[in-house]
Amino acid sequence: MFKQETGYTIVEHLNQMRVRHAALLMIHSGRTANEAAQDVGFNSYNHFADQFRKQYGVSPRQYRQACKPT
């Protein structure tokens, strides 16, 4: 029923929320990609990086560097 309403499975939706929160942590709290991944509950950095790349189109490191204040 959840997938019918949203187009995503519960796990996909949860991963999207976790990745978005990790992105915010990297930008606003200065956390590294690995720290942010652990903070939001990813046990594997590689899995986090794959999910991040899928959602944002760049690696977590590239995202963090692009969003750094100059």
N, C-alpha and C positions, 0 to 999 in steps of 0.2 A: 504494500500500500504506500509506503514512504517513497519508493522509487517511482511509482505511478504519479505521485504528486509533484516530486522535485526533479525527476529525471536522473537522480543519483542514488546509489545504494547508501545505506547508513555509514558504512566504512568509508566510502568515497567522500561523503559529506564531512565526516569527522576529520579525515586527512586534509581536506581543503581548509577547514577551520584551523587545524593545528599548524599548517604551513603558513597561513596568513598571520597567525599570532607570532610565529617564529620570525617572520619578516619584520613585524613591528618591533620585536625585541632586538633584532640586529640593528635596526635604524635608530630607535629611540633610547635603547638601554645600552648600546655599545657592546652587546654580546657577540661573540664569534658565532659563525654558522654552527659549529659543533656544539657550543654551549646552548644556543637557542634550540637546536634539535633535541637535545636532552631535556631542556626545560619544558618543552611541550609534549614530551613523552615518546619520542622516537628512540628506540634502542639501537638502531643501526643508522649511522650517518649516511651510508650509501643509499639506503631506502629513502631517507629524508631528502637527500640530494636529487634522487630520481623524481620524487613527488614534487619537489620544489621546481625542478626544471620543467616538468609537465605543466605545472600551473603558471609559472612566470616566463618560461621560454629561455631562461638563463640559469646559470649555476648560482647557488647561494653566495659564493664569493664574488662573482661578477655583479650580482644585485647589490650587495653591500658596498662594493667599491663605487658603483654608479650612483648610489644614494648618499655617499659621504658628503658632508658639507665642505665647501671649498674655502 
